[in-house]
């Protein structure tokens, strides 16, 4: 999943400059995938985000976030 790799690169680049901040990942997909074993990239990203106190949310078609 390209979105996972893009978020990983962003967290890696900004993580050093923004240490102490929480990173939240959001991915919106356009189609429903069958349940499958998570990719190693997704597992790494989830661990990376958890270390900052954040999380990864994957939704289909839309997502609403209160700010």
GROMACS elastic network, one bead per residue, 0.5 to 0.9 nm:
[ bonds ]
;  ai    aj funct       b0    kb
    1     4     6  0.56627   500
    1     5     6  0.69822   500
    1    39     6  0.83189   500
    1    41     6  0.82347   500
    1    42     6  0.82104   500
    2     5     6  0.52615   500
    2     6     6  0.62578   500
    2     7     6  0.87754   500
    3     6     6  0.50584   500
    3     7     6  0.62379   500
    3     8     6  0.85821   500
    3    27     6  0.68505   500
    4     7     6  0.52729   500
    4     8     6  0.61703   500
    4     9     6  0.87376   500
    4    25     6  0.87468   500
    4    27     6  0.78986   500
    4    41     6  0.67112   500
    4    42     6  0.60694   500
    4    45     6  0.70047   500
    5     9     6  0.62118   500
    5    10     6  0.86353   500
    5    41     6  0.68641   500
    5    42     6  0.81518   500
    5    45     6  0.81688   500
    6     9     6  0.52632   500
    6    10     6  0.62904   500
    6    11     6  0.87529   500
    7    10     6  0.50513   500
    7    11     6  0.61606   500
    7    12     6  0.85411   500
    7    25     6  0.70030   500
    7    26     6  0.88122   500
    7    45     6  0.77562   500
    8    11     6  0.52139   500
    8    12     6  0.61123   500
    8    13     6  0.86171   500
    8    41     6  0.82891   500
    8    42     6  0.89141   500
    8    44     6  0.83586   500
    8    45     6  0.59009   500
    8    48     6  0.80425   500
    8    49     6  0.89840   500
    9    12     6  0.50707   500
    9    13     6  0.61349   500
    9    14     6  0.85767   500
   10    13     6  0.51697   500
   10    14     6  0.60098   500
   10    15     6  0.79705   500
   11    14     6  0.52295   500
   11    15     6  0.52167   500
   11    16     6  0.86262   500
   11    23     6  0.74756   500
   11    45     6  0.88541   500
   11    48     6  0.81037   500
   11    49     6  0.81535   500
   12    15     6  0.53231   500
   12    16     6  0.73370   500
   12    48     6  0.89326   500
   13    16     6  0.67898   500
   13    17     6  0.78083   500
   14    17     6  0.53209   500
   14    18     6  0.58785   500
   14    19     6  0.82235   500
   15    18     6  0.51722   500
   15    19     6  0.56123   500
   15    20     6  0.86805   500
   15    21     6  0.82454   500
   15    23     6  0.85770   500
   15    52     6  0.89224   500
   16    19     6  0.55314   500
   18    21     6  0.58437   500
   18    22     6  0.87830   500
   19    22     6  0.83502   500
   19    52     6  0.82889   500
   20    52     6  0.73272   500
   21    52     6  0.67014   500
   21    53     6  0.82919   500
   22    49     6  0.76567   500
   22    50     6  0.86440   500
   22    51     6  0.86096   500
   22    53     6  0.54075   500
   22    54     6  0.52987   500
   22    55     6  0.88320   500
   23    48     6  0.88840   500
   23    49     6  0.58219   500
   23    50     6  0.83126   500
   23    52     6  0.61160   500
   23    53     6  0.71312   500
   23    55     6  0.72233   500
   23    56     6  0.89422   500
   24    49     6  0.66414   500
   24    50     6  0.88829   500
   24    52     6  0.87758   500
   24    53     6  0.83982   500
   24    55     6  0.51835   500
   24    56     6  0.60963   500
   24    57     6  0.81062   500
   25    45     6  0.87038   500
   25    46     6  0.85394   500
   25    49     6  0.74744   500
   25    54     6  0.76570   500
   25    55     6  0.61205   500
   25    57     6  0.61899   500
   25    58     6  0.83492   500
   26    55     6  0.85209   500
   26    56     6  0.58797   500
   26    58     6  0.59867   500
   26    59     6  0.78705   500
   26    63     6  0.86679   500
   27    56     6  0.77964   500
   27    57     6  0.63241   500
   27    59     6  0.63364   500
   27    60     6  0.84571   500
   27    63     6  0.89467   500
   28    57     6  0.84967   500
   28    58     6  0.59213   500
   28    60     6  0.55620   500
   28    61     6  0.59407   500
   28    62     6  0.62732   500
   28    63     6  0.71528   500
   29    32     6  0.74187   500
   29    33     6  0.89821   500
   29    58     6  0.73040   500
   29    59     6  0.61786   500
   29    61     6  0.56940   500
   29    62     6  0.80649   500
   30    59     6  0.87853   500
   30    60     6  0.58214   500
   30    61     6  0.50465   500
   30    62     6  0.85576   500
   31    60     6  0.64396   500
   31    61     6  0.72830   500
   32    60     6  0.65335   500
   32    61     6  0.89258   500
   33    36     6  0.80614   500
   35    38     6  0.86728   500
   36    39     6  0.86220   500
   38    41     6  0.81865   500
   38    42     6  0.63340   500
   38    43     6  0.66029   500
   39    42     6  0.52533   500
   39    43     6  0.63896   500
   39    44     6  0.87015   500
   40    43     6  0.50744   500
   40    44     6  0.61165   500
   40    45     6  0.85440   500
   41    44     6  0.51220   500
   41    45     6  0.61067   500
   41    46     6  0.86244   500
   42    45     6  0.50165   500
   42    46     6  0.61205   500
   42    47     6  0.86220   500
   42    56     6  0.88935   500
   43    46     6  0.51719   500
   43    47     6  0.62931   500
   43    48     6  0.85903   500
   44    47     6  0.51762   500
   44    48     6  0.60685   500
   44    49     6  0.86495   500
   45    49     6  0.61172   500
   45    50     6  0.84881   500
   45    55     6  0.89325   500
   45    56     6  0.78255   500
   46    49     6  0.51946   500
   46    50     6  0.60595   500
   46    51     6  0.86634   500
   46    54     6  0.85063   500
   46    55     6  0.63361   500
   46    56     6  0.59325   500
   47    50     6  0.50321   500
   47    51     6  0.62345   500
   47    52     6  0.89546   500
   47    55     6  0.84579   500
   48    51     6  0.53705   500
   48    52     6  0.70275   500
   48    54     6  0.85710   500
   48    55     6  0.87690   500
   49    52     6  0.53609   500
   49    53     6  0.64889   500
   49    55     6  0.53651   500
   49    56     6  0.70526   500
   50    55     6  0.56734   500
   50    56     6  0.84839   500
   51    54     6  0.72780   500
   52    55     6  0.85714   500
   58    63     6  0.88991   500
   59    62     6  0.64845   500
   59    63     6  0.63990   500
   60    63     6  0.77892   500
